[in-house]
Amino acid sequence: MNEIAWTRIRLGLVFLISNILLFYKEALYLNVLLYLLIVSYIFIKQKFSIYIFWLKPLFIAVIIVFIIQLLTFNGSGFSQEGLIFGILSSLRILSLSSLIFLLIYTTQLSFIIKALNFLPIQISYILSLSLGMIPQLTREMKQIIIAQQARGHRLNWNIFKSYLPILLPIFTKSFIRSEQIAISLQARGFKFIKK
C-alpha cells in the first residue's frame, strides 16, 4: 500500500474516533483511554515538549469549558452531574485535539492533501489550507513569545496574564492572513457558487 492509502486510512480512523467521542454520551472511559494512549505514544516518540507547547493555550479553553459546564449544567449551579459533564467535556476537547495533533505530526501535509482529493475541490482546499496553518501558527507563536520575552514579559503561573500578550498578536495575524487569503482566492475566481 502506498502512503496516500495509509493517510486515507488514518483520516478515516480520526473521523470515526472523533465521531464516537463526540456523539457517544457514555464515552468517559474511552476518552481517558484514548488520551492516555496518545500521550504515551507522544512520550515514547519524545515529542512531549512540542505537544505541551501546542496544547498550552488549549488548557485555558478546557478550564473555561469545565467551569461553565460545572456551574450551568441544568441551571442548578454546582452539582455532581455538572462535575461529571464538565470532566467529560474537558476530556473530549483534550482527546480530540490530541488526536488531531497526532495526525498532523505523524503525517506529511502533502500526503493529507493528496488523500483528500476525492472530496470536492473547495472542501479539500479549505481543509488543506486549515491544516497547513497549524504548523505556521506554532512557529509564529514561538517567535511572538521570544519577542515578548525580549520586551521583558515573563511567563508565570497566571495563565491569563501570561498568554494574553501572546494570543492577541496571534489572533491579529491570523485574521489578517485569513483576509489576505480570502481576497487572493476571490481574485482568482474561487467561489462557492453552484452552477
TIRO-2110 file (N, C-alpha, C; in Angstrom, 1 decimal):
// TIRO-2110
0.8, -1.2, 0.0, N, 1, A
0.0, 0.0, 0.0, CA, 1, A
0.9, 1.2, 0.0, C, 1, A
0.5, 2.2, -0.8, N, 2, A
1.3, 3.4, -0.8, CA, 2, A
0.9, 4.4, 0.4, C, 2, A
1.6, 5.5, 0.5, N, 3, A
1.5, 6.4, 1.6, CA, 3, A
0.1, 7.1, 1.6, C, 3, A
-0.4, 7.4, 0.4, N, 4, A
-1.7, 8.1, 0.3, CA, 4, A
-2.8, 7.2, 0.8, C, 4, A
-2.8, 5.9, 0.5, N, 5, A
-3.8, 5.0, 1.1, CA, 5, A
-3.7, 4.9, 2.6, C, 5, A
-2.5, 4.8, 3.1, N, 6, A
-2.3, 4.8, 4.6, CA, 6, A
-2.9, 6.1, 5.2, C, 6, A
-2.6, 7.3, 4.5, N, 7, A
-3.1, 8.5, 5.0, CA, 7, A
-4.7, 8.5, 5.0, C, 7, A
-5.3, 8.0, 4.0, N, 8, A
-6.7, 7.9, 3.9, CA, 8, A
-7.3, 7.0, 5.1, C, 8, A
-6.6, 5.9, 5.4, N, 9, A
-7.0, 5.1, 6.5, CA, 9, A
-6.9, 5.9, 7.8, C, 9, A
-5.8, 6.6, 8.0, N, 10, A
-5.6, 7.4, 9.2, CA, 10, A
-6.7, 8.5, 9.3, C, 10, A
-7.0, 9.2, 8.2, N, 11, A
-8.1, 10.2, 8.2, CA, 11, A
-9.4, 9.5, 8.5, C, 11, A
-9.7, 8.4, 8.0, N, 12, A
-10.9, 7.7, 8.3, CA, 12, A
-11.0, 7.3, 9.8, C, 12, A
-9.9, 6.8, 10.3, N, 13, A
-9.9, 6.4, 11.7, CA, 13, A
-10.1, 7.7, 12.6, C, 13, A
-9.4, 8.8, 12.3, N, 14, A
-9.6, 10.0, 13.1, CA, 14, A
-11.1, 10.5, 13.0, C, 14, A
-11.7, 10.4, 11.8, N, 15, A
-13.1, 10.8, 11.7, CA, 15, A
-14.0, 9.8, 12.5, C, 15, A
-13.7, 8.5, 12.4, N, 16, A
-14.5, 7.6, 13.2, CA, 16, A
-14.4, 7.8, 14.7, C, 16, A
-13.2, 7.9, 15.1, N, 17, A
-12.9, 8.0, 16.6, CA, 17, A
-13.5, 9.3, 17.1, C, 17, A
-13.3, 10.4, 16.3, N, 18, A
-13.8, 11.7, 16.8, CA, 18, A
-15.4, 11.7, 16.8, C, 18, A
-16.0, 11.0, 15.9, N, 19, A
-17.5, 10.9, 15.9, CA, 19, A
-17.9, 10.1, 17.1, C, 19, A
-17.2, 9.0, 17.4, N, 20, A
-17.6, 8.2, 18.6, CA, 20, A
-17.4, 9.1, 19.9, C, 20, A
-16.3, 9.8, 20.0, N, 21, A
-16.0, 10.6, 21.2, CA, 21, A
-17.1, 11.7, 21.3, C, 21, A
-17.5, 12.3, 20.2, N, 22, A
-18.4, 13.4, 20.3, CA, 22, A
-19.9, 13.0, 20.5, C, 22, A
-20.3, 11.9, 19.9, N, 23, A
-21.7, 11.6, 20.0, CA, 23, A
-22.1, 10.4, 20.9, C, 23, A
-21.1, 9.7, 21.4, N, 24, A
-21.4, 8.7, 22.4, CA, 24, A
-21.4, 9.3, 23.8, C, 24, A
-22.5, 9.3, 24.4, N, 25, A
-22.6, 10.1, 25.7, CA, 25, A
-21.9, 9.5, 26.8, C, 25, A
-21.7, 8.1, 26.8, N, 26, A
-21.1, 7.5, 27.9, CA, 26, A
-19.6, 7.2, 27.6, C, 26, A
-18.9, 8.1, 26.9, N, 27, A
-17.6, 7.9, 26.4, CA, 27, A
-16.5, 8.3, 27.4, C, 27, A
-16.8, 8.4, 28.7, N, 28, A
-15.8, 8.9, 29.6, CA, 28, A
-14.5, 8.0, 29.7, C, 28, A
-14.8, 6.7, 29.8, N, 29, A
-13.6, 5.8, 29.8, CA, 29, A
-12.9, 5.7, 28.5, C, 29, A
-13.6, 5.8, 27.4, N, 30, A
-13.0, 5.8, 26.1, CA, 30, A
-12.1, 7.0, 25.9, C, 30, A
-12.6, 8.2, 26.4, N, 31, A
-11.9, 9.4, 26.3, CA, 31, A
-10.6, 9.3, 27.1, C, 31, A
-10.7, 8.8, 28.4, N, 32, A
-9.5, 8.7, 29.2, CA, 32, A
-8.5, 7.7, 28.6, C, 32, A
-9.0, 6.6, 28.1, N, 33, A
-8.1, 5.6, 27.4, CA, 33, A
-7.4, 6.1, 26.2, C, 33, A
-8.2, 6.8, 25.4, N, 34, A
-7.6, 7.4, 24.1, CA, 34, A
-6.6, 8.5, 24.5, C, 34, A
-6.9, 9.3, 25.5, N, 35, A
-6.0, 10.4, 25.8, CA, 35, A
-4.7, 9.8, 26.4, C, 35, A
-4.8, 8.7, 27.2, N, 36, A
-3.6, 8.1, 27.8, CA, 36, A
-2.8, 7.4, 26.7, C, 36, A
-3.4, 6.8, 25.8, N, 37, A
-2.7, 6.1, 24.7, CA, 37, A
-1.9, 7.2, 23.8, C, 37, A
-2.6, 8.3, 23.5, N, 38, A
-1.9, 9.3, 22.7, CA, 38, A
-0.8, 9.9, 23.4, C, 38, A
-1.0, 10.2, 24.7, N, 39, A
0.1, 10.9, 25.5, CA, 39, A
1.3, 9.9, 25.6, C, 39, A
1.0, 8.6, 25.9, N, 40, A
2.1, 7.6, 26.0, CA, 40, A
2.8, 7.5, 24.7, C, 40, A
2.1, 7.5, 23.5, N, 41, A
2.8, 7.4, 22.2, CA, 41, A
3.7, 8.6, 22.0, C, 41, A
3.2, 9.8, 22.3, N, 42, A
3.9, 11.1, 22.2, CA, 42, A
5.1, 11.0, 23.1, C, 42, A
5.0, 10.5, 24.3, N, 43, A
6.1, 10.5, 25.2, CA, 43, A
7.2, 9.5, 24.7, C, 43, A
6.8, 8.3, 24.2, N, 44, A
7.7, 7.4, 23.6, CA, 44, A
8.5, 8.0, 22.4, C, 44, A
7.8, 8.7, 21.6, N, 45, A
8.4, 9.3, 20.4, CA, 45, A
9.2, 10.6, 20.7, C, 45, A
9.2, 11.0, 22.0, N, 46, A
9.9, 12.1, 22.5, CA, 46, A
9.5, 13.4, 21.9, C, 46, A
8.2, 13.6, 21.6, N, 47, A
7.6, 14.8, 21.1, CA, 47, A
6.8, 15.5, 22.2, C, 47, A
7.1, 15.2, 23.5, N, 48, A
6.3, 15.7, 24.5, CA, 48, A
6.4, 17.2, 24.7, C, 48, A
7.5, 17.8, 24.5, N, 49, A
7.7, 19.2, 24.6, CA, 49, A
6.9, 20.0, 23.5, C, 49, A
6.9, 19.4, 22.3, N, 50, A
6.1, 20.0, 21.2, CA, 50, A
4.6, 19.9, 21.6, C, 50, A
4.2, 18.8, 22.1, N, 51, A
2.8, 18.5, 22.5, CA, 51, A
2.4, 19.5, 23.5, C, 51, A
3.1, 19.7, 24.6, N, 52, A
2.8, 20.6, 25.7, CA, 52, A
2.7, 22.0, 25.1, C, 52, A
3.7, 22.4, 24.3, N, 53, A
3.7, 23.8, 23.7, CA, 53, A
2.5, 24.0, 22.9, C, 53, A
2.1, 23.0, 22.1, N, 54, A
0.9, 23.1, 21.2, CA, 54, A
-0.4, 23.2, 22.0, C, 54, A
-0.5, 22.5, 23.1, N, 55, A
-1.7, 22.4, 23.9, CA, 55, A
-1.8, 23.4, 25.0, C, 55, A
-0.8, 24.1, 25.3, N, 56, A
-0.8, 25.1, 26.4, CA, 56, A
-2.0, 26.1, 26.3, C, 56, A
-2.1, 26.7, 25.1, N, 57, A
-3.3, 27.7, 25.0, CA, 57, A
-4.6, 27.0, 25.1, C, 57, A
-4.7, 25.7, 24.7, N, 58, A
-5.9, 24.9, 24.8, CA, 58, A
-6.3, 24.6, 26.2, C, 58, A
-5.4, 24.5, 27.1, N, 59, A
-5.7, 24.3, 28.5, CA, 59, A
-6.6, 25.4, 29.1, C, 59, A
-6.4, 26.7, 28.6, N, 60, A
-7.2, 27.8, 29.0, CA, 60, A
-8.7, 27.5, 28.6, C, 60, A
-8.9, 27.1, 27.4, N, 61, A
-10.2, 26.8, 26.9, CA, 61, A
-10.8, 25.6, 27.6, C, 61, A
-10.0, 24.6, 28.0, N, 62, A
-10.5, 23.4, 28.7, CA, 62, A
-11.0, 23.9, 30.1, C, 62, A
-10.2, 24.7, 30.8, N, 63, A
-10.6, 25.2, 32.1, CA, 63, A
-11.9, 26.0, 32.0, C, 63, A
-12.0, 26.9, 31.0, N, 64, A
-13.2, 27.7, 30.9, CA, 64, A
-14.4, 26.8, 30.6, C, 64, A
-14.3, 25.8, 29.7, N, 65, A
-15.4, 24.9, 29.4, CA, 65, A
-15.8, 24.1, 30.7, C, 65, A
-14.8, 23.6, 31.4, N, 66, A
-15.1, 22.9, 32.7, CA, 66, A
-15.9, 23.7, 33.7, C, 66, A
-15.4, 25.0, 33.9, N, 67, A
-16.1, 25.8, 34.8, CA, 67, A
-17.5, 26.2, 34.4, C, 67, A
-17.7, 26.4, 33.1, N, 68, A
-19.0, 26.7, 32.6, CA, 68, A
-20.0, 25.5, 32.7, C, 68, A
-19.5, 24.4, 32.4, N, 69, A
-20.3, 23.2, 32.5, CA, 69, A
-20.6, 22.8, 34.0, C, 69, A
-19.6, 23.1, 34.8, N, 70, A
-19.8, 22.8, 36.2, CA, 70, A
-20.9, 23.7, 36.8, C, 70, A
-20.9, 25.0, 36.5, N, 71, A
-21.8, 25.9, 37.1, CA, 71, A
-23.2, 26.0, 36.4, C, 71, A
-23.3, 25.7, 35.1, N, 72, A
-24.5, 25.9, 34.4, CA, 72, A
-25.2, 24.7, 34.0, C, 72, A
-24.8, 23.5, 34.4, N, 73, A
-25.5, 22.3, 34.0, CA, 73, A
-26.9, 22.2, 34.6, C, 73, A
-27.9, 22.1, 33.8, N, 74, A
-29.3, 22.1, 34.2, CA, 74, A
-29.7, 23.4, 34.9, C, 74, A
-28.9, 24.4, 34.9, N, 75, A
-29.3, 25.6, 35.6, CA, 75, A
-29.3, 25.6, 37.1, C, 75, A
-28.7, 24.5, 37.7, N, 76, A
-28.9, 24.4, 39.1, CA, 76, A
-27.6, 24.8, 39.9, C, 76, A
-26.7, 25.4, 39.2, N, 77, A
-25.5, 25.8, 39.9, CA, 77, A
-24.6, 24.5, 40.0, C, 77, A
-23.8, 24.5, 41.1, N, 78, A
-22.8, 23.4, 41.3, CA, 78, A
-23.6, 22.1, 41.6, C, 78, A
-23.3, 21.0, 40.8, N, 79, A
-24.0, 19.7, 41.1, CA, 79, A
-23.0, 18.6, 40.6, C, 79, A
-23.3, 17.4, 41.1, N, 80, A
-22.5, 16.3, 40.7, CA, 80, A
-22.6, 16.0, 39.3, C, 80, A
-23.8, 16.1, 38.7, N, 81, A
-23.9, 15.9, 37.2, CA, 81, A
-23.1, 16.9, 36.4, C, 81, A
-23.1, 18.1, 36.9, N, 82, A
-22.3, 19.2, 36.2, CA, 82, A
-20.8, 18.9, 36.3, C, 82, A
-20.4, 18.3, 37.4, N, 83, A
-19.0, 18.0, 37.6, CA, 83, A
-18.6, 16.9, 36.6, C, 83, A
-19.5, 15.8, 36.5, N, 84, A
-19.2, 14.7, 35.6, CA, 84, A
-19.2, 15.2, 34.1, C, 84, A
-20.2, 16.1, 33.8, N, 85, A
-20.4, 16.6, 32.4, CA, 85, A
-19.2, 17.5, 32.1, C, 85, A
-18.7, 18.3, 33.1, N, 86, A
-17.6, 19.2, 32.8, CA, 86, A
-16.3, 18.4, 32.6, C, 86, A
-16.1, 17.3, 33.4, N, 87, A
-14.9, 16.5, 33.1, CA, 87, A
-15.0, 15.8, 31.8, C, 87, A
-16.2, 15.3, 31.4, N, 88, A
-16.4, 14.7, 30.1, CA, 88, A
-16.1, 15.6, 28.9, C, 88, A
-16.7, 16.9, 29.1, N, 89, A
-16.4, 17.9, 28.0, CA, 89, A
-15.0, 18.2, 27.9, C, 89, A
-14.3, 18.4, 29.0, N, 90, A
-12.9, 18.8, 29.0, CA, 90, A
-12.0, 17.6, 28.4, C, 90, A
-12.4, 16.4, 28.8, N, 91, A
-11.6, 15.2, 28.2, CA, 91, A
-11.9, 15.1, 26.7, C, 91, A
-13.1, 15.4, 26.3, N, 92, A
-13.4, 15.3, 24.8, CA, 92, A
-12.5, 16.3, 24.1, C, 92, A
-12.4, 17.6, 24.6, N, 93, A
-11.6, 18.6, 23.9, CA, 93, A
-10.2, 18.1, 23.9, C, 93, A
-9.6, 17.7, 25.0, N, 94, A
-8.2, 17.2, 25.1, CA, 94, A
-8.0, 16.0, 24.2, C, 94, A
-8.8, 15.0, 24.2, N, 95, A
-8.6, 13.9, 23.4, CA, 95, A
-8.7, 14.1, 21.9, C, 95, A
-9.7, 15.0, 21.5, N, 96, A
-9.9, 15.3, 20.1, CA, 96, A
-8.7, 16.1, 19.6, C, 96, A
-8.3, 17.1, 20.4, N, 97, A
-7.1, 17.9, 19.9, CA, 97, A
-5.8, 17.1, 19.9, C, 97, A
-5.7, 16.2, 20.9, N, 98, A
-4.5, 15.3, 20.9, CA, 98, A
-4.5, 14.4, 19.7, C, 98, A
-5.7, 13.9, 19.3, N, 99, A
-5.8, 13.1, 18.1, CA, 99, A
-5.4, 13.9, 16.8, C, 99, A
-5.9, 15.1, 16.7, N, 100, A
-5.5, 15.9, 15.6, CA, 100, A
-4.0, 16.3, 15.6, C, 100, A
-3.5, 16.5, 16.8, N, 101, A
-2.0, 16.8, 16.9, CA, 101, A
-1.3, 15.6, 16.4, C, 101, A
-1.7, 14.4, 16.8, N, 102, A
-1.0, 13.1, 16.4, CA, 102, A
-1.1, 13.0, 14.9, C, 102, A
-2.2, 13.3, 14.3, N, 103, A
-2.3, 13.1, 12.9, CA, 103, A
-1.4, 14.1, 12.1, C, 103, A
-1.4, 15.3, 12.6, N, 104, A
-0.6, 16.4, 11.9, CA, 104, A
0.9, 16.1, 12.0, C, 104, A
1.3, 15.7, 13.2, N, 105, A
2.8, 15.5, 13.4, CA, 105, A
3.3, 14.1, 13.0, C, 105, A
2.4, 13.2, 12.6, N, 106, A
2.9, 11.9, 12.1, CA, 106, A
2.7, 11.8, 10.6, C, 106, A
2.0, 12.7, 10.0, N, 107, A
1.7, 12.6, 8.6, CA, 107, A
2.1, 13.9, 7.9, C, 107, A
2.8, 13.8, 6.7, N, 108, A
3.2, 15.0, 6.0, CA, 108, A
1.9, 15.6, 5.4, C, 108, A
2.0, 17.0, 5.4, N, 109, A
0.8, 17.7, 4.9, CA, 109, A
0.5, 17.4, 3.4, C, 109, A
1.5, 17.1, 2.6, N, 110, A
1.3, 16.8, 1.2, CA, 110, A
0.5, 15.5, 1.0, C, 110, A
0.8, 14.5, 1.9, N, 111, A
0.0, 13.3, 1.8, CA, 111, A
-1.4, 13.5, 2.3, C, 111, A
-1.6, 14.4, 3.3, N, 112, A
-3.0, 14.7, 3.7, CA, 112, A
-3.8, 15.3, 2.5, C, 112, A
-3.1, 16.3, 1.9, N, 113, A
-3.8, 17.0, 0.7, CA, 113, A
-4.1, 16.0, -0.4, C, 113, A
-3.2, 15.1, -0.7, N, 114, A
-3.4, 14.1, -1.8, CA, 114, A
-4.5, 13.1, -1.4, C, 114, A
-4.6, 12.8, -0.1, N, 115, A
-5.6, 11.8, 0.4, CA, 115, A
-7.0, 12.4, 0.4, C, 115, A
-7.1, 13.8, 0.4, N, 116, A
-8.4, 14.4, 0.3, CA, 116, A
-8.9, 14.7, -1.1, C, 116, A
-8.2, 14.2, -2.1, N, 117, A
-8.6, 14.6, -3.5, CA, 117, A
-9.9, 14.0, -3.9, C, 117, A
-10.5, 13.1, -3.2, N, 118, A
-11.8, 12.5, -3.6, CA, 118, A
-12.9, 13.5, -3.2, C, 118, A
-12.7, 14.5, -2.3, N, 119, A
-13.7, 15.5, -1.9, CA, 119, A
-13.8, 16.5, -3.0, C, 119, A
-14.9, 17.3, -3.0, N, 120, A
-14.9, 18.5, -3.9, CA, 120, A
-13.7, 19.4, -3.7, C, 120, A
-13.3, 20.0, -4.7, N, 121, A
-12.1, 20.8, -4.7, CA, 121, A
-12.1, 21.9, -3.6, C, 121, A
-13.3, 22.5, -3.4, N, 122, A
-13.4, 23.6, -2.4, CA, 122, A
-13.2, 23.1, -1.0, C, 122, A
-13.8, 22.0, -0.7, N, 123, A
-13.7, 21.4, 0.6, CA, 123, A
-12.3, 20.9, 0.9, C, 123, A
-11.7, 20.2, -0.1, N, 124, A
-10.3, 19.7, 0.1, CA, 124, A
-9.3, 20.9, 0.2, C, 124, A
-9.5, 21.9, -0.5, N, 125, A
-8.6, 23.1, -0.4, CA, 125, A
-8.7, 23.8, 0.9, C, 125, A
-10.0, 23.9, 1.4, N, 126, A
-10.1, 24.6, 2.7, CA, 126, A
-9.5, 23.7, 3.8, C, 126, A
-9.8, 22.4, 3.8, N, 127, A
-9.2, 21.5, 4.8, CA, 127, A
-7.6, 21.5, 4.7, C, 127, A
-7.1, 21.5, 3.6, N, 128, A
-5.6, 21.5, 3.5, CA, 128, A
-5.1, 22.9, 3.9, C, 128, A
-5.8, 23.9, 3.6, N, 129, A
-5.3, 25.2, 4.0, CA, 129, A
-5.4, 25.4, 5.5, C, 129, A
-6.4, 24.8, 6.1, N, 130, A
-6.5, 24.9, 7.6, CA, 130, A
-5.5, 24.1, 8.3, C, 130, A
-5.2, 22.9, 7.8, N, 131, A
-4.2, 22.0, 8.4, CA, 131, A
-2.8, 22.6, 8.1, C, 131, A
-2.6, 23.3, 7.0, N, 132, A
-1.3, 23.9, 6.8, CA, 132, A
-1.0, 25.1, 7.6, C, 132, A
-2.0, 25.7, 8.2, N, 133, A
-1.8, 26.9, 9.0, CA, 133, A
-1.4, 26.5, 10.4, C, 133, A
-1.7, 25.3, 10.9, N, 134, A
-1.4, 24.9, 12.2, CA, 134, A
0.1, 25.0, 12.5, C, 134, A
1.0, 24.4, 11.7, N, 135, A
2.4, 24.5, 12.0, CA, 135, A
2.9, 25.9, 11.8, C, 135, A
2.3, 26.7, 10.9, N, 136, A
2.7, 28.1, 10.7, CA, 136, A
2.4, 28.9, 12.0, C, 136, A
1.2, 28.7, 12.5, N, 137, A
0.8, 29.4, 13.8, CA, 137, A
1.7, 29.0, 14.9, C, 137, A
2.1, 27.7, 15.0, N, 138, A
3.1, 27.3, 16.0, CA, 138, A
4.4, 28.0, 15.9, C, 138, A
4.9, 28.1, 14.7, N, 139, A
6.2, 28.9, 14.5, CA, 139, A
6.0, 30.3, 14.9, C, 139, A
4.9, 31.0, 14.5, N, 140, A
4.7, 32.4, 14.8, CA, 140, A
4.5, 32.6, 16.3, C, 140, A
3.9, 31.6, 17.0, N, 141, A
3.7, 31.7, 18.4, CA, 141, A
5.0, 31.7, 19.1, C, 141, A
6.0, 30.8, 18.7, N, 142, A
7.3, 30.8, 19.3, CA, 142, A
8.0, 32.1, 19.0, C, 142, A
7.9, 32.7, 17.8, N, 143, A
8.5, 34.0, 17.6, CA, 143, A
7.9, 35.1, 18.4, C, 143, A
6.6, 35.1, 18.6, N, 144, A
6.0, 36.1, 19.5, CA, 144, A
6.4, 36.0, 20.9, C, 144, A
6.5, 34.7, 21.4, N, 145, A
7.0, 34.5, 22.8, CA, 145, A
8.4, 35.1, 23.0, C, 145, A
9.2, 34.8, 22.0, N, 146, A
10.6, 35.3, 22.1, CA, 146, A
10.6, 36.8, 22.0, C, 146, A
9.8, 37.4, 21.2, N, 147, A
9.7, 38.9, 21.1, CA, 147, A
9.2, 39.5, 22.3, C, 147, A
8.2, 38.9, 22.9, N, 148, A
7.6, 39.4, 24.2, CA, 148, A
8.6, 39.3, 25.3, C, 148, A
9.3, 38.2, 25.4, N, 149, A
10.3, 38.0, 26.4, CA, 149, A
11.4, 39.0, 26.3, C, 149, A
11.8, 39.3, 25.0, N, 150, A
12.8, 40.4, 24.8, CA, 150, A
12.3, 41.7, 25.3, C, 150, A
11.0, 41.9, 25.3, N, 151, A
10.5, 43.2, 25.8, CA, 151, A
10.3, 43.2, 27.3, C, 151, A
10.6, 42.1, 28.0, N, 152, A
10.5, 42.0, 29.4, CA, 152, A
9.3, 41.2, 29.9, C, 152, A
8.5, 40.6, 29.1, N, 153, A
7.4, 39.8, 29.5, CA, 153, A
7.9, 38.5, 30.0, C, 153, A
7.4, 38.0, 31.1, N, 154, A
7.7, 36.7, 31.7, CA, 154, A
6.5, 35.9, 31.8, C, 154, A
6.7, 34.6, 31.4, N, 155, A
5.6, 33.6, 31.6, CA, 155, A
5.6, 33.1, 33.0, C, 155, A
4.5, 33.1, 33.7, N, 156, A
4.4, 32.7, 35.0, CA, 156, A
3.2, 31.8, 35.2, C, 156, A
2.8, 31.6, 36.5, N, 157, A
1.7, 30.7, 36.8, CA, 157, A
0.3, 31.2, 36.4, C, 157, A
0.2, 32.5, 36.3, N, 158, A
-1.1, 33.1, 35.9, CA, 158, A
-1.3, 33.0, 34.4, C, 158, A
-2.1, 32.0, 34.0, N, 159, A
-2.2, 31.7, 32.5, CA, 159, A
-2.8, 32.8, 31.8, C, 159, A
-3.8, 33.5, 32.3, N, 160, A
-4.5, 34.5, 31.6, CA, 160, A
-3.6, 35.7, 31.4, C, 160, A
-2.9, 36.1, 32.4, N, 161, A
-2.0, 37.3, 32.4, CA, 161, A
-0.7, 36.9, 31.5, C, 161, A
-0.3, 35.7, 31.5, N, 162, A
0.9, 35.3, 30.8, CA, 162, A
0.7, 35.3, 29.3, C, 162, A
-0.5, 34.7, 28.9, N, 163, A
-0.7, 34.4, 27.5, CA, 163, A
-1.6, 35.5, 26.7, C, 163, A
-2.1, 36.4, 27.4, N, 164, A
-2.8, 37.5, 26.8, CA, 164, A
-2.0, 38.3, 25.8, C, 164, A
-0.7, 38.7, 26.2, N, 165, A
0.1, 39.4, 25.3, CA, 165, A
0.6, 38.6, 24.1, C, 165, A
0.5, 37.3, 24.2, N, 166, A
0.9, 36.4, 23.2, CA, 166, A
-0.3, 36.0, 22.2, C, 166, A
-1.4, 35.8, 22.8, N, 167, A
-2.6, 35.4, 22.0, CA, 167, A
-3.2, 36.6, 21.2, C, 167, A
-3.1, 37.8, 21.7, N, 168, A
-3.6, 38.9, 20.9, CA, 168, A
-2.9, 39.1, 19.6, C, 168, A
-1.5, 39.1, 19.5, N, 169, A
-0.8, 39.2, 18.2, CA, 169, A
-1.1, 38.0, 17.3, C, 169, A
-1.2, 36.8, 17.9, N, 170, A
-1.5, 35.6, 17.1, CA, 170, A
-2.9, 35.8, 16.4, C, 170, A
-3.9, 36.2, 17.2, N, 171, A
-5.2, 36.4, 16.6, CA, 171, A
-5.2, 37.5, 15.5, C, 171, A
-4.5, 38.5, 15.8, N, 172, A
-4.4, 39.6, 14.8, CA, 172, A
-3.8, 39.2, 13.5, C, 172, A
-2.7, 38.5, 13.7, N, 173, A
-2.0, 37.9, 12.5, CA, 173, A
-2.9, 36.9, 11.7, C, 173, A
-3.6, 36.1, 12.5, N, 174, A
-4.5, 35.1, 11.8, CA, 174, A
-5.6, 35.8, 11.1, C, 174, A
-6.2, 36.8, 11.6, N, 175, A
-7.3, 37.5, 10.9, CA, 175, A
-6.8, 38.2, 9.7, C, 175, A
-5.6, 38.8, 9.8, N, 176, A
-5.0, 39.5, 8.6, CA, 176, A
-4.7, 38.5, 7.5, C, 176, A
-4.1, 37.3, 7.9, N, 177, A
-3.8, 36.3, 6.9, CA, 177, A
-5.0, 35.7, 6.3, C, 177, A
-6.1, 35.5, 7.1, N, 178, A
-7.3, 35.0, 6.6, CA, 178, A
-7.9, 35.9, 5.5, C, 178, A
-7.9, 37.2, 5.9, N, 179, A
-8.4, 38.2, 4.9, CA, 179, A
-7.6, 38.3, 3.6, C, 179, A
-6.3, 38.2, 3.7, N, 180, A
-5.5, 38.1, 2.6, CA, 180, A
-5.7, 36.9, 1.7, C, 180, A
-5.9, 35.8, 2.3, N, 181, A
-6.2, 34.5, 1.6, CA, 181, A
-7.5, 34.6, 0.9, C, 181, A
-8.5, 35.2, 1.6, N, 182, A
-9.9, 35.3, 1.0, CA, 182, A
-9.8, 36.3, -0.2, C, 182, A
-9.1, 37.4, -0.1, N, 183, A
-9.0, 38.3, -1.2, CA, 183, A
-8.3, 37.7, -2.4, C, 183, A
-7.2, 36.9, -2.1, N, 184, A
-6.5, 36.3, -3.2, CA, 184, A
-7.3, 35.2, -3.9, C, 184, A
-8.1, 34.5, -3.1, N, 185, A
-9.0, 33.4, -3.7, CA, 185, A
-10.1, 34.1, -4.5, C, 185, A
-10.7, 35.2, -4.1, N, 186, A
-11.7, 35.8, -4.9, CA, 186, A
-11.1, 36.4, -6.1, C, 186, A
-9.9, 36.9, -6.1, N, 187, A
-9.2, 37.5, -7.2, CA, 187, A
-9.0, 36.4, -8.3, C, 187, A
-8.8, 35.2, -7.9, N, 188, A
-8.5, 34.1, -8.8, CA, 188, A
-9.8, 33.3, -9.2, C, 188, A
-11.0, 33.9, -8.8, N, 189, A
-12.2, 33.3, -9.2, CA, 189, A
-12.7, 32.1, -8.4, C, 189, A
-12.2, 31.9, -7.2, N, 190, A
-12.5, 30.7, -6.4, CA, 190, A
-13.8, 31.1, -5.6, C, 190, A
-14.9, 30.5, -6.0, N, 191, A
-16.2, 30.9, -5.4, CA, 191, A
-16.9, 29.6, -5.0, C, 191, A
-17.9, 29.7, -4.1, N, 192, A
-18.7, 28.6, -3.7, CA, 192, A
-20.1, 28.7, -4.3, C, 192, A
-20.2, 29.0, -5.5, N, 193, A
-21.5, 29.2, -6.2, CA, 193, A
-21.7, 27.9, -7.0, C, 193, A
-22.9, 27.3, -6.9, N, 194, A
-23.3, 26.2, -7.7, CA, 194, A
-23.7, 26.7, -9.1, C, 194, A
-23.2, 25.9, -10.1, N, 195, A
-23.6, 26.3, -11.5, CA, 195, A
-24.7, 25.4, -12.0, C, 195, A
END
